[in-house]
Amino acid sequence: MKIDSGIYISDKAKERVEILLKEEGRTAAHFLRVSVVSGGCSGLSYKMDFDTTMKPTDQVFEDKGMKIVTDFKSVLYLFNTMLDYSEGLNGKGFHFINPNASRTCACGESFSV
């Protein structure tokens, strides 16, 4: 199922994902898979990977021409979340700006709702 909005990607994150796709020799068949898994100091953690296999219950989002896929369970935690990328002094890497999170840990790697 394709949904027009719901999980978003910033320009910086999209640029970095495209660089990683190229560096890793990924093809146009690859898409960005994001999900939520149990773990981390706040109870839930983000997971991000490249994938080529769609599952029957996957939810498909598209933002800025980037295909973002998540499983049916994770979409409940990720709806209206922005994937961003930072190269600042506070840490280089991807991070999620999630309005559904009621609490995040100090490192920003996990959250709770």
Secondary structure, DSSP 4 states (H G I P E B T S, - for coil): -EESSSEEE-HHHHHHHHHHHHHTT--TT-EEEEEEEE-STTSEEEEEEEE----TT-EEEEETTEEEEE-HHHHHHHTTEEEEEE-STT--EEEEE-TT-SEE-TTSSEEE-
